[in-house]
């Protein structure tokens, strides 16, 4: 069963649904979004080994030329990858419910 997360980019007004599943040596991800900048990364076949670091990271490399610098969608994709690789418990993720950035005055 594929992993699925919803990303609410409240600042830019977009909501995104990210799904992914492990297929051999790749995590296949798809993103449903109305954001035109996300279109270039809406389908990816991500090599498992290129999800482990920030610097040598397939998702970040694909997003760097299309997404805004503060876009949280790539982080959502990486959370799906971690769940699919068994590096993040789906039960814990569902229990935690969300990851957030809160702006203070």
Beta strands, then each sheet from edge to edge (+ up, - down):
strand 1: 3-9
strand 2: 14-23
strand 3: 26-33
strand 4: 43-47
sheet 1: 1+ 2- 3+ 4-
end
